């Protein structure tokens, strides 16, 4: 087991498009990578985690309920094949703990991807799962959710985070 950790929000890897994961010549064992990413996501109570967030430049992420390990699945080399109508909802990110921003995204998607076993399939995702999928997909394109926000949205979110941090500090 390798020891990966979350990179900081200013790490250059978060601004670079990730490269396809090569199952014919894997840079790391895909099953080990899935298990390591799943563990990190669960330890941080996230619903998704991309390889760039732990310093790896590959098109890989994991998604699922951190409290139900069996719900977590791997996504290698995803491609969005269809999108639904857009809605605005609040999002957070493990790279920016405590920061929440309203982001417009499709409410439903169809995506084609491989699991860590290398098998390719197409699935439809709706609601919060579609949003989480697209959030992680953005990481693979070198786009963080703070880049999707307007300057005003980001300013408000940072102000709210500061307020919440102060409240947490007082309650400790």
Beta strands, then each sheet from edge to edge (+ up, - down):
strand 1: 48-50
strand 2: 60-63
strand 3: 73-83
strand 4: 86-93
strand 5: 96-106
strand 6: 108-114
strand 7: 120-126
sheet 1: 1+ 2- 3+ 6- 7+
sheet 2: 4+ 5-
end
